[in-house]
Amino acid sequence: MDLIWDGMVQAAKLLLSLDPEVLRICSLTLRVSGLATLISVLVGVPLGLFLALTSFRGRGVIVGAVNTGMGLPPVVVGLWVSILLWRYGPLGFLGIMYTPAAMVIAQSVIALPLVTGFTMAGIQQLNPKLRLQLMGLGASRMQVLGVLLWEARLSVLAAVIAGFGGVISEVGASNMVGGNILGQTRVLTTATMMEVSKGNFGLATALGLILLAISYTITQVLTIIQQRGSRRD
């Protein structure tokens, strides 16, 4: 308990003193995870819609891959993204290995199956007759998709929450493709891991509590929006 209390005190001191390194790490954490979540939503929601509403040969294989990806180990993602972005890899010419861009790519890959899977499940739970009724009333394809997304908004928000939670808490992929470089690619998860390896458990606890506070605050905001949406039904 003393270690936890000391961590809470140290976390408060770091934040109240506006420690520049801690603020830099927190800022990078939010930028990387926020952008990765946004990318996964922009790609995953349309993909989830497509898989939920379309039948084609091989669909089962893709759906199975999405469901498998929802539990994909981050270190595996980090390994493959590293292979792709390494100097002699297929995308090595981009020169973004050990940069925040590489971390965004890795985290987007982690979040994408979560967003896609939750969106697909939410759309599939809707009454199939709703789509036919909308089409019968003369709604355009975009209008139909908009209504379906609105009706499944709780599931879509759950997808956003799951995607964000999956990326802000992961450490393996970020460490592998980012390198945990001070002032460049160090985020809260990799900083916490490093301090633990150095035996600085007080600072590691402080960083962990800051990460937990950030994650809880953002998730709570999204949860409030979600629950307000449920009361409108």
C-alpha positions in Angstrom: 0.0 0.0 0.0 2.9 2.3 0.7 4.1 1.9 -2.8 0.7 2.8 -4.3 0.4 5.8 -2.0 3.9 7.0 -2.9 3.0 6.6 -6.5 -0.1 8.7 -6.1 1.8 11.4 -4.4 4.5 11.4 -7.0 2.0 11.4 -9.8 0.3 14.5 -8.3 3.7 16.2 -7.9 4.6 15.5 -11.5 1.4 16.9 -12.8 1.1 19.9 -10.5 4.7 20.9 -11.2 4.0 20.6 -14.9 7.1 18.4 -15.4 8.0 18.9 -19.0 9.0 15.4 -19.7 5.9 13.9 -18.2 3.7 16.4 -20.1 5.6 15.5 -23.3 5.0 11.8 -22.8 1.3 12.4 -22.0 0.9 14.5 -25.0 2.5 12.0 -27.3 0.4 9.2 -25.8 -2.8 11.1 -26.5 -1.7 12.1 -30.1 -0.6 8.6 -31.1 -3.5 6.7 -29.5 -6.1 9.3 -30.6 -5.0 9.3 -34.2 -4.8 5.5 -34.3 -8.3 5.3 -32.9 -9.6 7.9 -35.5 -8.0 5.9 -38.4 -9.5 2.7 -37.1 -12.9 4.2 -36.9 -12.7 5.8 -40.3 -11.8 2.4 -41.8 -13.4 0.0 -39.4 -17.0 1.4 -39.3 -17.5 1.3 -43.1 -15.8 -2.1 -43.2 -18.1 -3.4 -40.5 -21.1 -2.0 -42.4 -20.0 -3.7 -45.6 -19.5 -7.1 -43.9 -22.8 -6.9 -42.1 -24.9 -6.0 -45.1 -23.1 -7.8 -48.0 -22.9 -11.4 -48.9 -20.1 -12.6 -51.2 -17.8 -15.6 -51.6 -15.1 -15.6 -49.0 -17.0 -13.4 -46.5 -16.8 -16.0 -43.8 -13.0 -16.1 -44.1 -12.8 -12.3 -43.7 -15.2 -12.3 -40.8 -13.2 -15.0 -39.2 -10.0 -12.9 -39.7 -11.7 -9.9 -38.1 -12.8 -11.9 -35.1 -9.3 -13.4 -34.8 -7.8 -10.0 -35.0 -9.9 -8.8 -32.0 -7.6 -10.9 -29.9 -4.4 -10.4 -31.9 -1.3 -10.1 -29.6 0.2 -6.6 -29.9 3.7 -8.1 -30.1 2.7 -9.9 -33.3 1.5 -6.7 -34.8 4.7 -5.0 -33.7 6.7 -7.8 -35.4 5.0 -7.6 -38.7 4.9 -3.8 -38.8 8.6 -3.8 -38.0 9.3 -6.2 -40.9 7.3 -4.0 -43.3 8.9 -0.7 -42.1 12.4 -1.9 -41.6 15.1 -0.4 -43.7 15.1 -3.3 -46.1 11.4 -4.1 -45.8 8.7 -3.5 -48.4 7.9 -0.1 -46.9 11.4 0.8 -45.7 11.7 3.6 -48.2 9.2 5.6 -46.1 11.9 6.0 -43.4 9.4 6.1 -40.5 10.7 3.3 -38.4 11.2 4.4 -34.8 8.9 7.4 -35.2 5.4 8.2 -33.9 4.1 7.5 -37.4 5.1 3.9 -37.1 3.4 3.7 -33.7 0.2 5.1 -35.2 0.3 2.4 -37.9 0.8 -0.4 -35.4 -1.9 0.8 -33.0 -4.3 1.3 -35.9 -3.8 -2.3 -36.9 -4.6 -3.3 -33.3 -7.7 -1.2 -33.1 -9.1 -1.9 -36.6 -10.5 -5.4 -35.9 -12.1 -4.3 -32.7 -13.9 -1.4 -34.3 -14.9 -3.5 -37.3 -16.1 -6.4 -35.2 -18.2 -4.3 -32.8 -19.7 -2.3 -35.7 -20.6 -5.5 -37.7 -22.2 -7.1 -34.7 -24.2 -4.0 -33.9 -25.6 -3.7 -37.5 -26.4 -7.4 -37.6 -28.5 -7.1 -34.4 -30.9 -4.7 -36.1 -34.2 -5.9 -37.5 -33.5 -7.0 -41.1 -36.9 -5.5 -42.1 -35.7 -2.0 -41.2 -33.5 -1.8 -44.2 -36.3 -3.0 -46.5 -38.7 -0.5 -45.1 -36.3 2.3 -45.7 -35.6 1.2 -49.3 -39.4 0.9 -49.8 -39.9 4.5 -48.7 -37.4 5.6 -51.3 -34.4 6.3 -49.1 -31.1 6.5 -50.9 -28.3 4.1 -50.1 -26.5 6.7 -48.1 -29.6 7.6 -46.2 -30.2 3.9 -45.4 -26.6 3.5 -44.1 -27.0 6.7 -42.0 -30.2 5.4 -40.4 -28.6 2.0 -39.7 -25.6 3.6 -38.1 -27.8 5.8 -36.0 -29.8 2.8 -34.8 -26.6 0.9 -34.0 -25.0 4.0 -32.4 -24.5 2.3 -29.0 -22.6 -0.5 -30.6 -20.5 2.0 -32.7 -19.6 3.9 -29.6 -18.7 0.7 -27.9 -16.5 0.0 -30.9 -14.8 3.4 -30.4 -14.3 2.7 -26.7 -12.9 -0.8 -27.3 -10.5 0.5 -30.0 -9.2 3.4 -27.8 -8.8 1.1 -24.8 -7.0 -1.4 -26.9 -4.4 1.0 -28.2 -3.7 3.3 -25.2 -3.0 0.3 -23.0 -0.7 -1.7 -25.3 3.0 -1.7 -24.9 4.6 -4.4 -27.1 3.9 -3.0 -30.5 4.7 0.6 -29.5 8.0 -0.4 -28.0 9.0 -2.6 -31.0 8.2 0.0 -33.8 8.8 3.2 -31.7 11.9 2.2 -29.8 10.9 4.1 -26.6 13.2 7.0 -27.5 13.3 9.8 -25.0 11.6 13.0 -26.3 10.5 11.3 -29.6 8.6 8.0 -29.2 8.3 7.5 -25.4 4.7 7.1 -24.3 3.2 6.3 -20.9 3.1 2.5 -21.4 6.7 2.2 -22.6 7.9 4.7 -20.0 6.3 2.7 -17.2 7.8 -0.6 -18.5 11.2 1.0 -18.6 11.0 2.4 -15.1 10.0 -1.0 -13.8 13.0 -2.6 -15.5 15.2 0.0 -13.8 13.7 -0.7 -10.4 12.1 2.7 -10.1 8.8 1.4 -8.9 7.6 4.7 -7.4 7.9 6.5 -10.7 6.5 3.5 -12.6 3.5 3.5 -10.3 3.1 7.3 -10.8 3.2 6.9 -14.6 0.8 4.0 -14.4 -1.7 6.0 -12.4 -1.5 8.9 -14.8 -2.1 6.5 -17.7 -5.1 5.1 -15.8 -6.5 8.5 -15.1 -6.2 9.6 -18.8 -7.8 6.4 -20.0 -10.6 6.5 -17.5 -11.4 10.2 -18.2 -11.6 9.7 -22.0 -13.5 6.4 -21.7 -15.9 8.0 -19.2 -16.7 10.8 -21.6 -17.5 8.3 -24.3 -19.5 6.3 -21.9 -21.6 9.3 -20.9 -22.3 10.0 -24.6 -23.2 6.4 -25.1 -25.6 6.2 -22.2 -27.3 9.4 -23.1 -27.9 7.9 -26.5 -29.5 4.8 -24.9 -32.0 6.9 -23.0 -33.3 8.4 -26.2 -34.5 5.1 -27.4 
